[in-house]
């Protein structure tokens, strides 16, 4: 019915979306500074979603830093890698 919340009608996982938004923001920080240590240090001061642990964040950043997507994005912006 129209009275149902939109998230219920769209089969939308708001919790997952919130975590993905946080990870995307932290990945953007990594992209800008190109320094995993700095990105990890700065991310520790963030108030993370309760379901997102710092260990999970570190693992996500490591995977992203080593991914083809990360290096392709840096090439697309003509930014030298490491």
PDB file with SEQRES, HELIX, SHEET and CRYST1 records, atoms N, CA, C and O in Angstrom:
SEQRES   1 A   82  UNK UNK UNK UNK UNK UNK UNK UNK UNK UNK UNK UNK UNK          
SEQRES   2 A   82  UNK UNK UNK UNK UNK UNK UNK UNK UNK UNK UNK UNK UNK          
SEQRES   3 A   82  UNK UNK UNK UNK UNK UNK UNK UNK UNK UNK UNK UNK UNK          
SEQRES   4 A   82  UNK UNK UNK UNK UNK UNK UNK UNK UNK UNK UNK UNK UNK          
SEQRES   5 A   82  UNK UNK UNK UNK UNK UNK UNK UNK UNK UNK UNK UNK UNK          
SEQRES   6 A   82  UNK UNK UNK UNK UNK UNK UNK UNK UNK UNK UNK UNK UNK          
SEQRES   7 A   82  UNK UNK UNK UNK                                              
HELIX    1 AA1 UNK A    6  UNK A    9  1                                   4    
HELIX    2 AA2 UNK A   14  UNK A   33  1                                  20    
HELIX    3 AA3 UNK A   36  UNK A   43  1                                   8    
HELIX    4 AA4 UNK A   54  UNK A   65  1                                  12    
HELIX    5 AA5 UNK A   68  UNK A   76  1                                   9    
CRYST1    1.000    1.000    1.000  90.00  90.00  90.00 P 1           1          
ATOM      1  N   UNK A   1       0.838  -1.187   0.000  1.00  0.00           N  
ATOM      2  CA  UNK A   1       0.000   0.000   0.000  1.00  0.00           C  
ATOM      3  C   UNK A   1       0.876   1.241   0.000  1.00  0.00           C  
ATOM      4  O   UNK A   1       2.072   1.172   0.286  1.00  0.00           O  
ATOM      5  N   UNK A   2       0.280   2.359  -0.319  1.00  0.00           N  
ATOM      6  CA  UNK A   2       1.029   3.616  -0.389  1.00  0.00           C  
ATOM      7  C   UNK A   2       1.522   4.056   0.985  1.00  0.00           C  
ATOM      8  O   UNK A   2       2.434   4.877   1.079  1.00  0.00           O  
ATOM      9  N   UNK A   3       0.932   3.523   2.045  1.00  0.00           N  
ATOM     10  CA  UNK A   3       1.331   3.905   3.397  1.00  0.00           C  
ATOM     11  C   UNK A   3       2.610   3.190   3.840  1.00  0.00           C  
ATOM     12  O   UNK A   3       3.222   3.581   4.834  1.00  0.00           O  
ATOM     13  N   UNK A   4       3.016   2.153   3.114  1.00  0.00           N  
ATOM     14  CA  UNK A   4       4.253   1.446   3.454  1.00  0.00           C  
ATOM     15  C   UNK A   4       5.465   2.330   3.192  1.00  0.00           C  
ATOM     16  O   UNK A   4       5.475   3.108   2.238  1.00  0.00           O  
ATOM     17  N   UNK A   5       6.481   2.214   4.032  1.00  0.00           N  
ATOM     18  CA  UNK A   5       7.713   2.965   3.745  1.00  0.00           C  
ATOM     19  C   UNK A   5       8.293   2.545   2.394  1.00  0.00           C  
ATOM     20  O   UNK A   5       8.201   1.383   1.998  1.00  0.00           O  
ATOM     21  N   UNK A   6       8.871   3.482   1.716  1.00  0.00           N  
ATOM     22  CA  UNK A   6       9.439   3.226   0.393  1.00  0.00           C  
ATOM     23  C   UNK A   6      10.445   2.083   0.425  1.00  0.00           C  
ATOM     24  O   UNK A   6      10.457   1.244  -0.477  1.00  0.00           O  
ATOM     25  N   UNK A   7      11.291   2.039   1.454  1.00  0.00           N  
ATOM     26  CA  UNK A   7      12.302   0.982   1.540  1.00  0.00           C  
ATOM     27  C   UNK A   7      11.656  -0.398   1.564  1.00  0.00           C  
ATOM     28  O   UNK A   7      12.204  -1.344   0.998  1.00  0.00           O  
ATOM     29  N   UNK A   8      10.499  -0.527   2.212  1.00  0.00           N  
ATOM     30  CA  UNK A   8       9.807  -1.818   2.251  1.00  0.00           C  
ATOM     31  C   UNK A   8       9.262  -2.193   0.888  1.00  0.00           C  
ATOM     32  O   UNK A   8       9.275  -3.368   0.522  1.00  0.00           O  
ATOM     33  N   UNK A   9       8.791  -1.235   0.144  1.00  0.00           N  
ATOM     34  CA  UNK A   9       8.195  -1.513  -1.167  1.00  0.00           C  
ATOM     35  C   UNK A   9       9.244  -1.803  -2.230  1.00  0.00           C  
ATOM     36  O   UNK A   9       8.935  -2.473  -3.216  1.00  0.00           O  
ATOM     37  N   UNK A  10      10.453  -1.329  -2.069  1.00  0.00           N  
ATOM     38  CA  UNK A  10      11.486  -1.492  -3.094  1.00  0.00           C  
ATOM     39  C   UNK A  10      12.478  -2.611  -2.777  1.00  0.00           C  
ATOM     40  O   UNK A  10      13.427  -2.829  -3.530  1.00  0.00           O  
ATOM     41  N   UNK A  11      12.268  -3.307  -1.686  1.00  0.00           N  
ATOM     42  CA  UNK A  11      13.216  -4.337  -1.268  1.00  0.00           C  
ATOM     43  C   UNK A  11      14.619  -3.729  -1.186  1.00  0.00           C  
ATOM     44  O   UNK A  11      15.579  -4.254  -1.750  1.00  0.00           O  
ATOM     45  N   UNK A  12      14.706  -2.631  -0.483  1.00  0.00           N  
ATOM     46  CA  UNK A  12      15.922  -1.832  -0.376  1.00  0.00           C  
ATOM     47  C   UNK A  12      16.583  -2.086   0.972  1.00  0.00           C  
ATOM     48  O   UNK A  12      15.923  -1.993   2.007  1.00  0.00           O  
ATOM     49  N   UNK A  13      17.852  -2.401   0.979  1.00  0.00           N  
ATOM     50  CA  UNK A  13      18.588  -2.653   2.208  1.00  0.00           C  
ATOM     51  C   UNK A  13      19.284  -1.365   2.634  1.00  0.00           C  
ATOM     52  O   UNK A  13      20.407  -1.089   2.211  1.00  0.00           O  
ATOM     53  N   UNK A  14      18.621  -0.591   3.463  1.00  0.00           N  
ATOM     54  CA  UNK A  14      19.141   0.702   3.895  1.00  0.00           C  
ATOM     55  C   UNK A  14      20.438   0.553   4.689  1.00  0.00           C  
ATOM     56  O   UNK A  14      21.355   1.359   4.535  1.00  0.00           O  
ATOM     57  N   UNK A  15      20.517  -0.456   5.523  1.00  0.00           N  
ATOM     58  CA  UNK A  15      21.737  -0.677   6.307  1.00  0.00           C  
ATOM     59  C   UNK A  15      22.935  -0.926   5.398  1.00  0.00           C  
ATOM     60  O   UNK A  15      23.999  -0.340   5.600  1.00  0.00           O  
ATOM     61  N   UNK A  16      22.772  -1.783   4.407  1.00  0.00           N  
ATOM     62  CA  UNK A  16      23.852  -2.083   3.456  1.00  0.00           C  
ATOM     63  C   UNK A  16      24.237  -0.830   2.688  1.00  0.00           C  
ATOM     64  O   UNK A  16      25.420  -0.577   2.459  1.00  0.00           O  
ATOM     65  N   UNK A  17      23.238  -0.039   2.287  1.00  0.00           N  
ATOM     66  CA  UNK A  17      23.487   1.192   1.553  1.00  0.00           C  
ATOM     67  C   UNK A  17      24.313   2.159   2.403  1.00  0.00           C  
ATOM     68  O   UNK A  17      25.244   2.784   1.896  1.00  0.00           O  
ATOM     69  N   UNK A  18      23.981   2.287   3.690  1.00  0.00           N  
ATOM     70  CA  UNK A  18      24.712   3.195   4.573  1.00  0.00           C  
ATOM     71  C   UNK A  18      26.171   2.760   4.724  1.00  0.00           C  
ATOM     72  O   UNK A  18      27.076   3.594   4.731  1.00  0.00           O  
ATOM     73  N   UNK A  19      26.388   1.464   4.844  1.00  0.00           N  
ATOM     74  CA  UNK A  19      27.760   0.950   4.934  1.00  0.00           C  
ATOM     75  C   UNK A  19      28.508   1.224   3.632  1.00  0.00           C  
ATOM     76  O   UNK A  19      29.659   1.658   3.658  1.00  0.00           O  
ATOM     77  N   UNK A  20      27.866   0.974   2.506  1.00  0.00           N  
ATOM     78  CA  UNK A  20      28.508   1.210   1.208  1.00  0.00           C  
ATOM     79  C   UNK A  20      28.838   2.686   0.995  1.00  0.00           C  
ATOM     80  O   UNK A  20      29.861   3.012   0.394  1.00  0.00           O  
ATOM     81  N   UNK A  21      27.986   3.569   1.480  1.00  0.00           N  
ATOM     82  CA  UNK A  21      28.274   5.013   1.384  1.00  0.00           C  
ATOM     83  C   UNK A  21      29.521   5.344   2.186  1.00  0.00           C  
ATOM     84  O   UNK A  21      30.383   6.082   1.711  1.00  0.00           O  
ATOM     85  N   UNK A  22      29.627   4.809   3.397  1.00  0.00           N  
ATOM     86  CA  UNK A  22      30.822   5.063   4.215  1.00  0.00           C  
ATOM     87  C   UNK A  22      32.075   4.526   3.539  1.00  0.00           C  
ATOM     88  O   UNK A  22      33.102   5.204   3.504  1.00  0.00           O  
ATOM     89  N   UNK A  23      31.997   3.320   3.007  1.00  0.00           N  
ATOM     90  CA  UNK A  23      33.157   2.746   2.322  1.00  0.00           C  
ATOM     91  C   UNK A  23      33.540   3.580   1.101  1.00  0.00           C  
ATOM     92  O   UNK A  23      34.725   3.779   0.832  1.00  0.00           O  
ATOM     93  N   UNK A  24      32.557   4.060   0.372  1.00  0.00           N  
ATOM     94  CA  UNK A  24      32.825   4.890  -0.801  1.00  0.00           C  
ATOM     95  C   UNK A  24      33.523   6.183  -0.398  1.00  0.00           C  
ATOM     96  O   UNK A  24      34.465   6.611  -1.066  1.00  0.00           O  
ATOM     97  N   UNK A  25      33.079   6.801   0.671  1.00  0.00           N  
ATOM     98  CA  UNK A  25      33.727   8.034   1.143  1.00  0.00           C  
ATOM     99  C   UNK A  25      35.182   7.789   1.515  1.00  0.00           C  
ATOM    100  O   UNK A  25      36.058   8.591   1.191  1.00  0.00           O  
ATOM    101  N   UNK A  26      35.431   6.692   2.189  1.00  0.00           N  
ATOM    102  CA  UNK A  26      36.799   6.376   2.601  1.00  0.00           C  
ATOM    103  C   UNK A  26      37.651   6.018   1.390  1.00  0.00           C  
ATOM    104  O   UNK A  26      38.831   6.364   1.340  1.00  0.00           O  
ATOM    105  N   UNK A  27      37.066   5.330   0.415  1.00  0.00           N  
ATOM    106  CA  UNK A  27      37.792   5.042  -0.829  1.00  0.00           C  
ATOM    107  C   UNK A  27      38.123   6.331  -1.566  1.00  0.00           C  
ATOM    108  O   UNK A  27      39.198   6.445  -2.155  1.00  0.00           O  
ATOM    109  N   UNK A  28      37.224   7.294  -1.542  1.00  0.00           N  
ATOM    110  CA  UNK A  28      37.501   8.594  -2.175  1.00  0.00           C  
ATOM    111  C   UNK A  28      38.680   9.275  -1.494  1.00  0.00           C  
ATOM    112  O   UNK A  28      39.529   9.867  -2.161  1.00  0.00           O  
ATOM    113  N   UNK A  29      38.732   9.192  -0.169  1.00  0.00           N  
ATOM    114  CA  UNK A  29      39.866   9.752   0.557  1.00  0.00           C  
ATOM    115  C   UNK A  29      41.165   9.086   0.146  1.00  0.00           C  
ATOM    116  O   UNK A  29      42.183   9.755  -0.031  1.00  0.00           O  
ATOM    117  N   UNK A  30      41.131   7.768  -0.007  1.00  0.00           N  
ATOM    118  CA  UNK A  30      42.313   7.041  -0.470  1.00  0.00           C  
ATOM    119  C   UNK A  30      42.701   7.490  -1.873  1.00  0.00           C  
ATOM    120  O   UNK A  30      43.880   7.695  -2.158  1.00  0.00           O  
ATOM    121  N   UNK A  31      41.720   7.642  -2.741  1.00  0.00           N  
ATOM    122  CA  UNK A  31      41.997   8.069  -4.118  1.00  0.00           C  
ATOM    123  C   UNK A  31      42.684   9.432  -4.131  1.00  0.00           C  
ATOM    124  O   UNK A  31      43.639   9.648  -4.877  1.00  0.00           O  
ATOM    125  N   UNK A  32      42.193  10.341  -3.307  1.00  0.00           N  
ATOM    126  CA  UNK A  32      42.742  11.703  -3.293  1.00  0.00           C  
ATOM    127  C   UNK A  32      44.150  11.736  -2.716  1.00  0.00           C  
ATOM    128  O   UNK A  32      45.032  12.396  -3.265  1.00  0.00           O  
ATOM    129  N   UNK A  33      44.365  11.026  -1.609  1.00  0.00           N  
ATOM    130  CA  UNK A  33      45.686  11.114  -0.972  1.00  0.00           C  
ATOM    131  C   UNK A  33      46.663  10.061  -1.488  1.00  0.00           C  
ATOM    132  O   UNK A  33      47.875  10.231  -1.350  1.00  0.00           O  
ATOM    133  N   UNK A  34      46.159   8.975  -2.080  1.00  0.00           N  
ATOM    134  CA  UNK A  34      46.981   7.871  -2.590  1.00  0.00           C  
ATOM    135  C   UNK A  34      47.969   7.373  -1.534  1.00  0.00           C  
ATOM    136  O   UNK A  34      49.120   7.057  -1.835  1.00  0.00           O  
ATOM    137  N   UNK A  35      47.496   7.313  -0.306  1.00  0.00           N  
ATOM    138  CA  UNK A  35      48.336   6.842   0.797  1.00  0.00           C  
ATOM    139  C   UNK A  35      47.454   6.026   1.736  1.00  0.00           C  
ATOM    140  O   UNK A  35      46.668   6.582   2.503  1.00  0.00           O  
ATOM    141  N   UNK A  36      47.592   4.703   1.668  1.00  0.00           N  
ATOM    142  CA  UNK A  36      46.731   3.818   2.457  1.00  0.00           C  
ATOM    143  C   UNK A  36      46.883   4.078   3.949  1.00  0.00           C  
ATOM    144  O   UNK A  36      45.899   4.039   4.687  1.00  0.00           O  
ATOM    145  N   UNK A  37      48.097   4.340   4.396  1.00  0.00           N  
ATOM    146  CA  UNK A  37      48.322   4.579   5.825  1.00  0.00           C  
ATOM    147  C   UNK A  37      47.569   5.821   6.297  1.00  0.00           C  
ATOM    148  O   UNK A  37      46.955   5.807   7.363  1.00  0.00           O  
ATOM    149  N   UNK A  38      47.614   6.883   5.513  1.00  0.00           N  
ATOM    150  CA  UNK A  38      46.897   8.113   5.867  1.00  0.00           C  
ATOM    151  C   UNK A  38      45.390   7.866   5.827  1.00  0.00           C  
ATOM    152  O   UNK A  38      44.668   8.292   6.728  1.00  0.00           O  
ATOM    153  N   UNK A  39      44.918   7.190   4.799  1.00  0.00           N  
ATOM    154  CA  UNK A  39      43.483   6.907   4.681  1.00  0.00           C  
ATOM    155  C   UNK A  39      42.989   6.087   5.870  1.00  0.00           C  
ATOM    156  O   UNK A  39      41.924   6.364   6.422  1.00  0.00           O  
ATOM    157  N   UNK A  40      43.762   5.082   6.260  1.00  0.00           N  
ATOM    158  CA  UNK A  40      43.382   4.265   7.417  1.00  0.00           C  
ATOM    159  C   UNK A  40      43.416   5.078   8.708  1.00  0.00           C  
ATOM    160  O   UNK A  40      42.510   4.974   9.535  1.00  0.00           O  
ATOM    161  N   UNK A  41      44.452   5.879   8.876  1.00  0.00           N  
ATOM    162  CA  UNK A  41      44.565   6.706  10.082  1.00  0.00           C  
ATOM    163  C   UNK A  41      43.372   7.652  10.199  1.00  0.00           C  
ATOM    164  O   UNK A  41      42.752   7.753  11.258  1.00  0.00           O  
ATOM    165  N   UNK A  42      43.060   8.334   9.119  1.00  0.00           N  
ATOM    166  CA  UNK A  42      41.964   9.297   9.142  1.00  0.00           C  
ATOM    167  C   UNK A  42      40.615   8.607   9.331  1.00  0.00           C  
ATOM    168  O   UNK A  42      39.724   9.159   9.977  1.00  0.00           O  
ATOM    169  N   UNK A  43      40.458   7.411   8.776  1.00  0.00           N  
ATOM    170  CA  UNK A  43      39.180   6.705   8.897  1.00  0.00           C  
ATOM    171  C   UNK A  43      38.922   6.262  10.334  1.00  0.00           C  
ATOM    172  O   UNK A  43      37.770   6.058  10.717  1.00  0.00           O  
ATOM    173  N   UNK A  44      39.967   6.112  11.127  1.00  0.00           N  
ATOM    174  CA  UNK A  44      39.789   5.681  12.517  1.00  0.00           C  
ATOM    175  C   UNK A  44      39.069   6.735  13.359  1.00  0.00           C  
ATOM    176  O   UNK A  44      38.496   6.414  14.401  1.00  0.00           O  
ATOM    177  N   UNK A  45      39.097   7.980  12.912  1.00  0.00           N  
ATOM    178  CA  UNK A  45      38.431   9.040  13.671  1.00  0.00           C  
ATOM    179  C   UNK A  45      36.957   9.176  13.293  1.00  0.00           C  
ATOM    180  O   UNK A  45      36.238   9.982  13.884  1.00  0.00           O  
ATOM    181  N   UNK A  46      36.504   8.399  12.316  1.00  0.00           N  
ATOM    182  CA  UNK A  46      35.119   8.493  11.872  1.00  0.00           C  
ATOM    183  C   UNK A  46      34.190   7.695  12.776  1.00  0.00           C  
ATOM    184  O   UNK A  46      34.580   6.679  13.351  1.00  0.00           O  
ATOM    185  N   UNK A  47      32.980   8.163  12.888  1.00  0.00           N  
ATOM    186  CA  UNK A  47      31.940   7.410  13.592  1.00  0.00           C  
ATOM    187  C   UNK A  47      31.311   6.477  12.560  1.00  0.00           C  
ATOM    188  O   UNK A  47      30.424   6.874  11.804  1.00  0.00           O  
ATOM    189  N   UNK A  48      31.776   5.257  12.542  1.00  0.00           N  
ATOM    190  CA  UNK A  48      31.328   4.305  11.540  1.00  0.00           C  
ATOM    191  C   UNK A  48      29.957   3.735  11.885  1.00  0.00           C  
ATOM    192  O   UNK A  48      29.535   3.732  13.041  1.00  0.00           O  
ATOM    193  N   UNK A  49      29.278   3.254  10.851  1.00  0.00           N  
ATOM    194  CA  UNK A  49      28.039   2.513  11.055  1.00  0.00           C  
ATOM    195  C   UNK A  49      28.364   1.357  12.009  1.00  0.00           C  
ATOM    196  O   UNK A  49      29.417   0.735  11.870  1.00  0.00           O  
ATOM    197  N   UNK A  50      27.494   1.058  12.963  1.00  0.00           N  
ATOM    198  CA  UNK A  50      27.796   0.003  13.945  1.00  0.00           C  
ATOM    199  C   UNK A  50      28.165  -1.353  13.329  1.00  0.00           C  
ATOM    200  O   UNK A  50      28.920  -2.118  13.929  1.00  0.00           O  
ATOM    201  N   UNK A  51      27.645  -1.649  12.154  1.00  0.00           N  
ATOM    202  CA  UNK A  51      27.941  -2.938  11.518  1.00  0.00           C  
ATOM    203  C   UNK A  51      29.274  -2.928  10.769  1.00  0.00           C  
ATOM    204  O   UNK A  51      29.715  -3.972  10.287  1.00  0.00           O  
ATOM    205  N   UNK A  52      29.914  -1.773  10.666  1.00  0.00           N  
ATOM    206  CA  UNK A  52      31.182  -1.660   9.940  1.00  0.00           C  
ATOM    207  C   UNK A  52      32.325  -1.543  10.943  1.00  0.00           C  
ATOM    208  O   UNK A  52      32.517  -0.498  11.563  1.00  0.00           O  
ATOM    209  N   UNK A  53      33.065  -2.606  11.089  1.00  0.00           N  
ATOM    210  CA  UNK A  53      34.201  -2.590  12.011  1.00  0.00           C  
ATOM    211  C   UNK A  53      35.421  -1.982  11.325  1.00  0.00           C  
ATOM    212  O   UNK A  53      35.499  -1.923  10.097  1.00  0.00           O  
ATOM    213  N   UNK A  54      36.354  -1.540  12.131  1.00  0.00           N  
ATOM    214  CA  UNK A  54      37.587  -0.998  11.553  1.00  0.00           C  
ATOM    215  C   UNK A  54      38.369  -2.093  10.830  1.00  0.00           C  
ATOM    216  O   UNK A  54      39.051  -1.819   9.841  1.00  0.00           O  
ATOM    217  N   UNK A  55      38.275  -3.312  11.312  1.00  0.00           N  
ATOM    218  CA  UNK A  55      38.943  -4.423  10.631  1.00  0.00           C  
ATOM    219  C   UNK A  55      38.339  -4.641   9.242  1.00  0.00           C  
ATOM    220  O   UNK A  55      39.070  -4.859   8.276  1.00  0.00           O  
ATOM    221  N   UNK A  56      37.024  -4.584   9.139  1.00  0.00           N  
ATOM    222  CA  UNK A  56      36.363  -4.740   7.840  1.00  0.00           C  
ATOM    223  C   UNK A  56      36.720  -3.575   6.920  1.00  0.00           C  
ATOM    224  O   UNK A  56      36.905  -3.760   5.718  1.00  0.00           O  
ATOM    225  N   UNK A  57      36.814  -2.391   7.485  1.00  0.00           N  
ATOM    226  CA  UNK A  57      37.188  -1.211   6.709  1.00  0.00           C  
ATOM    227  C   UNK A  57      38.604  -1.351   6.165  1.00  0.00           C  
ATOM    228  O   UNK A  57      38.853  -1.056   4.996  1.00  0.00           O  
ATOM    229  N   UNK A  58      39.522  -1.794   6.996  1.00  0.00           N  
ATOM    230  CA  UNK A  58      40.904  -1.977   6.565  1.00  0.00           C  
ATOM    231  C   UNK A  58      40.993  -3.013   5.450  1.00  0.00           C  
ATOM    232  O   UNK A  58      41.740  -2.831   4.489  1.00  0.00           O  
ATOM    233  N   UNK A  59      40.242  -4.088   5.574  1.00  0.00           N  
ATOM    234  CA  UNK A  59      40.233  -5.122   4.542  1.00  0.00           C  
ATOM    235  C   UNK A  59      39.666  -4.574   3.231  1.00  0.00           C  
ATOM    236  O   UNK A  59      40.199  -4.852   2.156  1.00  0.00           O  
ATOM    237  N   UNK A  60      38.592  -3.800   3.323  1.00  0.00           N  
ATOM    238  CA  UNK A  60      38.007  -3.215   2.121  1.00  0.00           C  
ATOM    239  C   UNK A  60      38.993  -2.271   1.443  1.00  0.00           C  
ATOM    240  O   UNK A  60      39.140  -2.300   0.221  1.00  0.00           O  
ATOM    241  N   UNK A  61      39.667  -1.436   2.227  1.00  0.00           N  
ATOM    242  CA  UNK A  61      40.636  -0.496   1.650  1.00  0.00           C  
ATOM    243  C   UNK A  61      41.792  -1.230   0.984  1.00  0.00           C  
ATOM    244  O   UNK A  61      42.242  -0.842  -0.094  1.00  0.00           O  
ATOM    245  N   UNK A  62      42.269  -2.284   1.622  1.00  0.00           N  
ATOM    246  CA  UNK A  62      43.378  -3.061   1.043  1.00  0.00           C  
ATOM    247  C   UNK A  62      42.954  -3.686  -0.282  1.00  0.00           C  
ATOM    248  O   UNK A  62      43.693  -3.635  -1.264  1.00  0.00           O  
ATOM    249  N   UNK A  63      41.774  -4.269  -0.302  1.00  0.00           N  
ATOM    250  CA  UNK A  63      41.278  -4.878  -1.545  1.00  0.00           C  
ATOM    251  C   UNK A  63      41.114  -3.830  -2.638  1.00  0.00           C  
ATOM    252  O   UNK A  63      41.463  -4.062  -3.795  1.00  0.00           O  
ATOM    253  N   UNK A  64      40.578  -2.669  -2.254  1.00  0.00           N  
ATOM    254  CA  UNK A  64      40.368  -1.613  -3.243  1.00  0.00           C  
ATOM    255  C   UNK A  64      41.702  -1.078  -3.768  1.00  0.00           C  
ATOM    256  O   UNK A  64      41.854  -0.857  -4.969  1.00  0.00           O  
ATOM    257  N   UNK A  65      42.654  -0.874  -2.881  1.00  0.00           N  
ATOM    258  CA  UNK A  65      43.963  -0.356  -3.277  1.00  0.00           C  
ATOM    259  C   UNK A  65      44.649  -1.284  -4.277  1.00  0.00           C  
ATOM    260  O   UNK A  65      45.381  -0.816  -5.149  1.00  0.00           O  
ATOM    261  N   UNK A  66      44.425  -2.572  -4.163  1.00  0.00           N  
ATOM    262  CA  UNK A  66      45.046  -3.548  -5.055  1.00  0.00           C  
ATOM    263  C   UNK A  66      44.197  -3.876  -6.280  1.00  0.00           C  
ATOM    264  O   UNK A  66      44.616  -4.650  -7.140  1.00  0.00           O  
ATOM    265  N   UNK A  67      43.017  -3.293  -6.357  1.00  0.00           N  
ATOM    266  CA  UNK A  67      42.085  -3.649  -7.435  1.00  0.00           C  
ATOM    267  C   UNK A  67      42.419  -2.973  -8.763  1.00  0.00           C  
ATOM    268  O   UNK A  67      43.039  -1.910  -8.807  1.00  0.00           O  
ATOM    269  N   UNK A  68      41.993  -3.617  -9.828  1.00  0.00           N  
ATOM    270  CA  UNK A  68      42.125  -3.024 -11.162  1.00  0.00           C  
ATOM    271  C   UNK A  68      41.315  -1.737 -11.259  1.00  0.00           C  
ATOM    272  O   UNK A  68      41.723  -0.795 -11.939  1.00  0.00           O  
ATOM    273  N   UNK A  69      40.165  -1.694 -10.580  1.00  0.00           N  
ATOM    274  CA  UNK A  69      39.315  -0.496 -10.628  1.00  0.00           C  
ATOM    275  C   UNK A  69      40.040   0.732 -10.087  1.00  0.00           C  
ATOM    276  O   UNK A  69      39.963   1.813 -10.672  1.00  0.00           O  
ATOM    277  N   UNK A  70      40.741   0.563  -8.975  1.00  0.00           N  
ATOM    278  CA  UNK A  70      41.470   1.687  -8.376  1.00  0.00           C  
ATOM    279  C   UNK A  70      42.535   2.212  -9.337  1.00  0.00           C  
ATOM    280  O   UNK A  70      42.654   3.419  -9.546  1.00  0.00           O  
ATOM    281  N   UNK A  71      43.294   1.308  -9.911  1.00  0.00           N  
ATOM    282  CA  UNK A  71      44.373   1.725 -10.818  1.00  0.00           C  
ATOM    283  C   UNK A  71      43.809   2.292 -12.125  1.00  0.00           C  
ATOM    284  O   UNK A  71      44.381   3.226 -12.688  1.00  0.00           O  
ATOM    285  N   UNK A  72      42.717   1.750 -12.603  1.00  0.00           N  
ATOM    286  CA  UNK A  72      42.086   2.288 -13.818  1.00  0.00           C  
ATOM    287  C   UNK A  72      41.558   3.704 -13.566  1.00  0.00           C  
ATOM    288  O   UNK A  72      41.664   4.577 -14.428  1.00  0.00           O  
ATOM    289  N   UNK A  73      40.997   3.918 -12.395  1.00  0.00           N  
ATOM    290  CA  UNK A  73      40.491   5.251 -12.057  1.00  0.00           C  
ATOM    291  C   UNK A  73      41.629   6.257 -11.981  1.00  0.00           C  
ATOM    292  O   UNK A  73      41.502   7.379 -12.472  1.00  0.00           O  
ATOM    293  N   UNK A  74      42.735   5.865 -11.372  1.00  0.00           N  
ATOM    294  CA  UNK A  74      43.875   6.789 -11.294  1.00  0.00           C  
ATOM    295  C   UNK A  74      44.430   7.083 -12.697  1.00  0.00           C  
ATOM    296  O   UNK A  74      44.818   8.214 -12.989  1.00  0.00           O  
ATOM    297  N   UNK A  75      44.464   6.056 -13.562  1.00  0.00           N  
ATOM    298  CA  UNK A  75      44.912   6.291 -14.939  1.00  0.00           C  
ATOM    299  C   UNK A  75      43.950   7.211 -15.668  1.00  0.00           C  
ATOM    300  O   UNK A  75      44.375   8.091 -16.416  1.00  0.00           O  
ATOM    301  N   UNK A  76      42.648   7.012 -15.452  1.00  0.00           N  
ATOM    302  CA  UNK A  76      41.638   7.830 -16.138  1.00  0.00           C  
ATOM    303  C   UNK A  76      41.772   9.303 -15.753  1.00  0.00           C  
ATOM    304  O   UNK A  76      41.475  10.189 -16.554  1.00  0.00           O  
ATOM    305  N   UNK A  77      42.215   9.555 -14.541  1.00  0.00           N  
ATOM    306  CA  UNK A  77      42.411  10.938 -14.103  1.00  0.00           C  
ATOM    307  C   UNK A  77      43.850  11.392 -14.298  1.00  0.00           C  
ATOM    308  O   UNK A  77      44.236  12.466 -13.839  1.00  0.00           O  
ATOM    309  N   UNK A  78      44.643  10.567 -14.982  1.00  0.00           N  
ATOM    310  CA  UNK A  78      46.057  10.873 -15.258  1.00  0.00           C  
ATOM    311  C   UNK A  78      46.836  11.188 -13.994  1.00  0.00           C  
ATOM    312  O   UNK A  78      47.630  12.127 -13.946  1.00  0.00           O  
ATOM    313  N   UNK A  79      46.591  10.379 -12.974  1.00  0.00           N  
ATOM    314  CA  UNK A  79      47.294  10.528 -11.716  1.00  0.00           C  
ATOM    315  C   UNK A  79      48.263   9.372 -11.567  1.00  0.00           C  
ATOM    316  O   UNK A  79      47.871   8.207 -11.629  1.00  0.00           O  
ATOM    317  N   UNK A  80      49.515   9.698 -11.373  1.00  0.00           N  
ATOM    318  CA  UNK A  80      50.539   8.652 -11.251  1.00  0.00           C  
ATOM    319  C   UNK A  80      50.254   7.784 -10.042  1.00  0.00           C  
ATOM    320  O   UNK A  80      49.791   8.266  -9.008  1.00  0.00           O  
ATOM    321  N   UNK A  81      50.536   6.500 -10.183  1.00  0.00           N  
ATOM    322  CA  UNK A  81      50.324   5.558  -9.105  1.00  0.00           C  
ATOM    323  C   UNK A  81      51.637   5.321  -8.383  1.00  0.00           C  
ATOM    324  O   UNK A  81      52.652   4.955  -8.975  1.00  0.00           O  
ATOM    325  N   UNK A  82      51.570   5.550  -7.046  1.00  0.00           N  
ATOM    326  CA  UNK A  82      52.642   5.290  -6.120  1.00  0.00           C  
ATOM    327  C   UNK A  82      53.993   5.635  -6.584  1.00  0.00           C  
ATOM    328  O   UNK A  82      54.965   5.443  -5.853  1.00  0.00           O  
TER     329      UNK A  82                                                      
END                                                                             
